[in-house]
Amino acid sequence: MRLHRVLPLALVVFQVVLLTACQPPLDVTLASSNERLPGPAFVVDEPSQDGGPPRYDVIRVVTEEGKTVWHVRAPSFGGTRGRRVVYGEAPEGFETVQPPQALEGGRLYSIGVSGEGSGALRFVVGQDGSVRPEKE
């Protein structure tokens, strides 16, 4: 591959790494060890806020293959948000971009939240409708 083709790609990768390194992390966890379908709950915390509310503007749930099954966003960016997120229920002040699809047993999903910070959790839905983190 020629340098004039590699250099722009390398610069884009460098910018992405640099920008994401500056974002404070958001911790996304299941709200409890008893979460089940149809609407498991998650908790979003931002350790850098010293107990204050987390800062995020987008919530997206995707399948292992990358297909979006739910996507909501705040119409204005840069605000603080609630800690509890329930699958399929747009938090107050959010608008639905992609309506929720039913989560399926035996599948792996990822919930990602982003804004001033970002974070994600990969979770598995059991055949019995139970929801657990991918790795316990």
Rosetta silent file (secondary structure, phi, psi, omega in degrees, C-alpha in Angstrom):
SEQUENCE: MRLHRVLPLALVVFQVVLLTACQPPLDVTLASSNERLPGPAFVVDEPSQDGGPPRYDVIRVVTEEGKTVWHVRAPSFGGTRGRRVVYGEAPEGFETVQPPQALEGGRLYSIGVSGEGSGALRFVVGQDGSVRPEKE
SCORE:     score description
SCORE:     0.000 S_00000001
   1 L     0.000  140.924 -176.715    0.000    0.000    0.000 S_00000001
   2 L   -81.484  152.621 -177.266    1.309    3.430   -0.863 S_00000001
   3 H   -57.823  -39.638 -178.108    2.117    6.045    1.756 S_00000001
   4 H   -66.515  -17.694  175.836   -0.469    8.528    0.390 S_00000001
   5 H   -92.658  -33.593 -177.183   -3.177    5.935    1.099 S_00000001
   6 H   -78.032  -39.179 -175.511   -1.895    4.800    4.487 S_00000001
   7 H   -58.662  -48.376  178.499   -1.194    8.233    5.963 S_00000001
   8 H   -60.981  -40.124  178.218   -4.809    9.532    5.944 S_00000001
   9 H   -63.438  -42.578  178.859   -6.049    6.291    7.551 S_00000001
  10 H   -62.903  -38.974  178.650   -3.324    6.493   10.202 S_00000001
  11 H   -66.304  -40.606  177.692   -4.284   10.108   10.971 S_00000001
  12 H   -63.199  -46.013  178.994   -7.964    9.190   11.378 S_00000001
  13 H   -60.375  -43.055  178.963   -7.079    6.311   13.716 S_00000001
  14 H   -61.639  -43.034  179.594   -4.826    8.629   15.731 S_00000001
  15 H   -64.250  -41.900  178.901   -7.594   11.252   16.047 S_00000001
  16 H   -62.498  -46.024  179.002  -10.125    8.673   17.211 S_00000001
  17 H   -61.490  -43.562 -179.173   -7.711    7.324   19.817 S_00000001
  18 H   -64.460  -45.562 -179.226   -6.868   10.834   20.986 S_00000001
  19 H   -67.370  -42.615 -178.851  -10.493   11.944   21.249 S_00000001
  20 H   -72.559  -25.201  177.813  -11.715    8.819   23.019 S_00000001
  21 H   -68.869  -24.816 -178.493   -8.801    8.940   25.449 S_00000001
  22 H   -85.342  -14.455 -178.957  -10.048   12.341   26.640 S_00000001
  23 L   -77.484  133.850  174.669  -13.574   11.158   27.385 S_00000001
  24 L   -69.811  145.657 -179.109  -14.293   10.283   30.995 S_00000001
  25 E   -75.403  146.274  170.179  -15.480    6.716   31.388 S_00000001
  26 L  -110.270  133.522  177.033  -19.073    5.872   32.171 S_00000001
  27 E   -94.390  124.222  178.469  -19.710    2.664   34.086 S_00000001
  28 E  -115.440  123.960  179.586  -22.719    0.717   32.817 S_00000001
  29 E  -135.198  164.846  171.645  -23.977   -2.182   34.940 S_00000001
  30 E   -70.704  145.957 -178.379  -27.159   -4.170   35.366 S_00000001
  31 L   -66.942  -29.484  178.068  -29.422   -2.587   37.988 S_00000001
  32 L  -155.342  172.209  177.720  -29.665   -5.914   39.840 S_00000001
  33 L   -83.618    0.794 -178.313  -28.732   -9.570   39.510 S_00000001
  34 L  -112.255   23.420 -178.423  -32.419  -10.385   38.860 S_00000001
  35 L   -68.703  141.295 -176.725  -32.962   -8.460   35.624 S_00000001
  36 E  -142.842  163.223  172.731  -35.297  -10.146   33.130 S_00000001
  37 L   -68.664  153.860   11.307  -37.032   -9.534   29.823 S_00000001
  38 L   -91.037  -14.092 -174.223  -38.855   -7.614   28.516 S_00000001
  39 L  -130.937   73.750  177.377  -37.277   -4.524   30.124 S_00000001
  40 L   -62.262  149.224 -179.793  -34.029   -5.098   31.963 S_00000001
  41 E  -106.591  147.991 -179.902  -32.726   -2.070   33.871 S_00000001
  42 E  -128.179  157.707  176.709  -29.206   -0.684   33.807 S_00000001
  43 E  -120.484  133.974  178.538  -27.336    1.835   35.944 S_00000001
  44 E  -113.688  124.072  176.708  -25.013    4.470   34.497 S_00000001
  45 E  -125.670  150.554  175.727  -22.391    6.057   36.756 S_00000001
  46 L  -124.353   97.533 -175.964  -19.625    8.520   36.002 S_00000001
  47 H   -53.227  -32.241 -177.869  -16.845    8.131   38.578 S_00000001
  48 H   -70.332  -10.727 -178.979  -15.272   11.491   37.615 S_00000001
  49 H   -88.609    1.745  178.284  -18.449   13.291   38.769 S_00000001
  50 L    47.722   52.385  177.755  -17.819   12.435   42.464 S_00000001
  51 L    90.174   -8.658  178.728  -21.362   11.242   43.048 S_00000001
  52 L   -77.675  168.391 -178.787  -22.959   13.694   40.637 S_00000001
  53 L   -66.785  149.147 -179.780  -25.221   12.588   37.782 S_00000001
  54 L   -71.954  156.857  179.661  -23.623   11.106   34.663 S_00000001
  55 E  -111.790  106.956  175.467  -23.256   13.083   31.432 S_00000001
  56 L  -151.863  156.196 -175.536  -24.511   11.249   28.362 S_00000001
  57 L  -128.441  -10.479 -175.359  -26.782   12.064   25.434 S_00000001
  58 E  -135.800  137.596  171.850  -27.147    8.800   23.495 S_00000001
  59 E  -126.757  130.056  179.463  -28.205    5.268   24.428 S_00000001
  60 E  -140.016  135.237  173.982  -27.901    2.487   21.863 S_00000001
  61 E  -116.077  129.948 -178.174  -28.397   -1.267   22.162 S_00000001
  62 E  -129.369  156.893  175.050  -26.944   -3.460   19.424 S_00000001
  63 E   -79.037  172.076  177.313  -26.742   -7.159   18.677 S_00000001
  64 L   -58.918  -30.314 -179.667  -23.469   -9.047   18.535 S_00000001
  65 L   -82.813   -4.777  178.032  -23.573   -8.548   14.763 S_00000001
  66 L    95.493    7.846  178.949  -23.891   -4.758   15.177 S_00000001
  67 L   -81.424  128.156  179.224  -27.601   -4.362   14.353 S_00000001
  68 E   -73.452  128.016  177.766  -29.251   -1.578   16.364 S_00000001
  69 E  -112.429   -9.585  174.103  -32.283   -2.830   18.321 S_00000001
  70 E  -165.553  136.629 -178.375  -32.930    0.374   20.308 S_00000001
  71 E  -151.632  122.358  175.069  -31.573    3.918   20.008 S_00000001
  72 E  -131.593  156.727  178.863  -32.565    7.075   21.875 S_00000001
  73 E  -150.187  156.033  174.825  -30.911   10.470   22.183 S_00000001
  74 L   -84.303  138.168 -179.426  -31.346   13.776   23.935 S_00000001
  75 L   -68.629  -22.894  175.097  -32.276   16.626   21.581 S_00000001
  76 L  -120.351  141.773 -174.497  -29.758   18.895   23.332 S_00000001
  77 L   -99.946  155.517  173.235  -26.263   17.767   24.193 S_00000001
  78 L    96.897    9.268 -179.035  -24.146   18.303   27.252 S_00000001
  79 L   -95.285  171.586  173.358  -26.625   17.746   30.054 S_00000001
  80 E   -92.864  151.992 -173.442  -26.636   15.498   33.065 S_00000001
  81 L  -130.695  169.381  177.040  -28.922   12.483   32.992 S_00000001
  82 L   -70.530  156.788 -178.701  -30.541    9.969   35.289 S_00000001
  83 L   -80.714  -30.881 -173.701  -28.609    6.942   36.428 S_00000001
  84 E   -94.416  130.251  177.717  -31.297    4.317   35.735 S_00000001
  85 E  -126.450  127.541  177.227  -32.055    3.212   32.166 S_00000001
  86 E  -109.737  128.657 -179.145  -34.758    0.647   31.366 S_00000001
  87 L   -54.902  128.757  176.018  -34.593   -1.095   27.997 S_00000001
  88 L    88.693   -8.328  179.768  -37.314    0.226   25.702 S_00000001
  89 E  -112.225  109.062 -179.973  -38.259    3.213   27.884 S_00000001
  90 L   -64.508  125.459  177.426  -36.843    6.501   26.639 S_00000001
  91 L   -60.274  158.609  178.656  -35.567    8.472   29.632 S_00000001
  92 L   -55.290  131.972  179.289  -37.165   11.841   30.314 S_00000001
  93 L    87.430    0.976  179.330  -35.937   14.383   27.773 S_00000001
  94 L  -104.647  152.880  175.054  -34.857   11.754   25.211 S_00000001
  95 E  -116.908  148.416 -177.801  -36.360   11.108   21.795 S_00000001
  96 E   -83.882  126.957  175.400  -36.580    7.732   20.092 S_00000001
  97 E   -97.042  -45.727  178.250  -34.441    7.256   16.999 S_00000001
  98 E  -129.046  115.130  179.290  -34.962    3.470   16.669 S_00000001
  99 L   -60.270  152.849 -177.997  -37.919    1.923   18.535 S_00000001
 100 L   -68.952  138.760  171.728  -37.054   -1.051   20.753 S_00000001
 101 L  -102.850  153.766  179.787  -37.201   -4.517   19.274 S_00000001
 102 L   -62.554  131.222  174.902  -37.850   -7.526   21.483 S_00000001
 103 L   -76.335  144.406 -174.799  -34.643   -8.946   22.928 S_00000001
 104 L  -109.992  141.655  176.090  -34.231  -12.658   22.209 S_00000001
 105 L   -63.230  146.118  179.265  -33.131  -15.448   24.517 S_00000001
 106 L    79.625   12.573 -177.114  -29.728  -16.967   23.807 S_00000001
 107 E  -116.242  154.513  176.364  -28.365  -13.747   22.288 S_00000001
 108 E  -104.072  133.441  179.702  -25.510  -11.378   23.154 S_00000001
 109 E  -131.058  167.610  174.256  -26.172   -7.630   23.150 S_00000001
 110 E  -136.256  132.309  172.235  -24.302   -4.465   24.038 S_00000001
 111 E  -106.125  129.215  178.927  -25.717   -1.297   25.562 S_00000001
 112 E  -123.145  138.343  174.677  -23.634    1.797   24.954 S_00000001
 113 E  -122.814  141.297 -178.559  -24.072    5.268   26.411 S_00000001
 114 E  -151.131  158.887 -179.709  -22.150    8.271   25.152 S_00000001
 115 L   169.720 -121.773  174.188  -21.922   12.029   25.401 S_00000001
 116 L   -67.494  -27.664  174.086  -19.273   13.869   27.389 S_00000001
 117 L  -123.355  175.282  176.560  -18.333   10.415   28.614 S_00000001
 118 E  -150.169  154.189  177.977  -18.874    6.976   27.185 S_00000001
 119 E  -169.287  166.432 -177.627  -19.273    3.416   28.401 S_00000001
 120 E  -153.901  161.911  174.633  -20.794    0.086   27.476 S_00000001
 121 E  -142.329  128.028  172.645  -21.865   -3.270   28.844 S_00000001
 122 E   -92.532  131.397 -177.568  -22.113   -6.529   26.928 S_00000001
 123 E  -137.112  154.288 -177.377  -24.920   -8.694   28.271 S_00000001
 124 E  -113.333  136.794  173.278  -26.452  -12.080   27.539 S_00000001
 125 E  -101.064  120.589  179.664  -30.152  -12.901   27.509 S_00000001
 126 L   -75.149  164.682  178.463  -30.766  -16.446   28.701 S_00000001
 127 L   -61.247  -26.092 -179.958  -33.344  -18.787   27.174 S_00000001
 128 L   -87.391    3.583  179.534  -35.416  -18.250   30.336 S_00000001
 129 L    90.165   -0.286  177.654  -35.443  -14.448   29.846 S_00000001
 130 E   -72.761  152.358 -179.361  -32.810  -13.752   32.489 S_00000001
 131 E  -124.613  131.471 -179.357  -30.252  -11.047   31.739 S_00000001
 132 E  -144.285  157.235  175.804  -26.653  -11.191   32.945 S_00000001
 133 E   -61.032  153.626 -179.054  -23.331   -9.556   32.098 S_00000001
 134 L   -57.402  -44.573 -179.201  -21.398  -11.382   29.386 S_00000001
 135 L  -118.320  122.696  179.067  -18.625  -12.300   31.827 S_00000001
 136 L  -111.312    0.000    0.000  -19.427  -12.998   35.440 S_00000001
